[in-house]
């Protein structure tokens, strides 16, 4: 029974992950998402951290406008912590918020 579960997990398709930044043009990011959903996979994971969260939300809203009811969107919020050495005696920690969306195409029912 354990081997059946492991086998099912291996065959499960892994979603493409697209990390959204504020540096890339918004139109390019929309095109990238639609190309991935149309040509490569049925599941896309879109992640935005910190300053890119509003852009990530706008991108998912635009995908919802383009695909309508043919996609299902799920959202998750998270907070990451990071640390860095300032010098040999100092260490700095911080946190950054983020949001991740799972966009999946809904199979069409053929009558």
C-alpha positions as CSV (number, residue, x, y, z in Angstrom):
1,X,0.0,0.0,0.0
2,X,2.9,2.4,0.7
3,X,4.4,1.7,-2.7
4,X,1.1,2.6,-4.4
5,X,1.1,6.0,-2.6
6,X,4.7,6.7,-3.6
7,X,4.0,5.7,-7.2
8,X,1.0,8.1,-7.3
9,X,3.1,11.0,-6.0
10,X,5.8,10.3,-8.7
11,X,3.3,10.5,-11.5
12,X,1.7,13.7,-10.2
13,X,2.6,16.6,-12.5
14,X,4.7,19.3,-10.9
15,X,3.4,22.8,-11.5
16,X,5.6,25.4,-13.2
17,X,6.6,28.1,-10.7
18,X,6.8,31.7,-11.9
19,X,8.4,34.2,-9.5
20,X,7.0,37.7,-10.1
21,X,9.2,40.7,-9.7
22,X,8.7,44.4,-10.2
23,X,11.5,44.5,-12.8
24,X,9.9,42.6,-15.7
25,X,7.3,44.4,-17.8
26,X,3.7,43.5,-16.8
27,X,2.7,42.6,-20.3
28,X,5.6,40.2,-20.6
29,X,4.5,38.5,-17.4
30,X,0.9,38.1,-18.6
31,X,2.2,36.6,-21.9
32,X,4.5,34.2,-20.1
33,X,1.6,33.0,-17.9
34,X,-0.8,32.5,-20.8
35,X,1.9,30.7,-22.9
36,X,2.7,28.3,-20.0
37,X,-1.0,27.5,-19.4
38,X,-1.7,27.1,-23.2
39,X,1.3,25.2,-24.3
40,X,3.2,23.5,-21.4
41,X,1.1,22.6,-18.4
42,X,-2.3,22.7,-16.8
43,X,-1.0,23.9,-13.4
44,X,0.9,27.1,-12.8
45,X,2.2,28.4,-9.5
46,X,2.7,32.2,-9.3
47,X,4.7,33.6,-6.4
48,X,5.1,37.2,-5.3
49,X,7.2,38.4,-2.3
50,X,7.5,41.8,-0.7
51,X,7.0,44.7,-3.1
52,X,5.9,42.4,-5.9
53,X,2.7,41.3,-4.1
54,X,0.4,44.0,-5.7
55,X,1.8,43.1,-9.1
56,X,1.2,39.4,-8.4
57,X,-2.4,40.1,-7.4
58,X,-3.0,42.1,-10.6
59,X,-1.5,39.4,-12.7
60,X,-3.8,36.7,-11.2
61,X,-6.8,39.0,-11.7
62,X,-5.8,39.5,-15.4
63,X,-5.4,35.7,-15.8
64,X,-8.9,35.3,-14.3
65,X,-10.3,37.8,-16.8
66,X,-8.6,36.1,-19.8
67,X,-9.6,32.5,-18.9
68,X,-12.8,33.1,-16.9
69,X,-14.3,29.8,-15.6
70,X,-11.8,27.6,-17.4
71,X,-9.3,28.1,-14.5
72,X,-9.5,27.5,-10.8
73,X,-7.4,29.8,-8.6
74,X,-6.2,29.0,-5.0
75,X,-4.3,31.4,-2.9
76,X,-1.8,31.0,0.0
77,X,-0.1,33.7,2.0
78,X,3.2,33.2,3.8
79,X,6.0,34.9,5.6
80,X,9.7,34.0,5.1
81,X,12.5,34.8,7.4
82,X,16.0,35.5,6.2
83,X,19.3,36.3,7.8
84,X,22.6,37.7,6.7
85,X,26.0,38.4,8.2
86,X,26.9,42.1,8.3
87,X,30.4,41.5,9.5
88,X,32.2,38.9,11.5
89,X,30.4,40.0,14.8
90,X,27.0,41.1,13.6
91,X,24.1,39.1,12.2
92,X,20.8,40.7,10.8
93,X,17.5,38.9,10.6
94,X,14.3,40.0,8.9
95,X,11.0,38.8,7.4
96,X,9.3,39.2,4.1
97,X,5.7,38.5,3.3
98,X,4.5,36.7,0.3
99,X,1.6,35.3,-1.6
100,X,1.4,32.2,-3.8
101,X,-1.3,31.3,-6.3
102,X,-2.1,28.0,-7.8
103,X,-3.8,28.4,-11.2
104,X,-5.1,25.1,-12.7
105,X,-7.1,24.6,-15.9
106,X,-10.5,23.0,-15.3
107,X,-11.1,20.1,-17.6
108,X,-13.9,20.7,-20.1
109,X,-16.8,18.2,-20.1
110,X,-17.7,17.0,-23.5
111,X,-21.2,15.8,-23.9
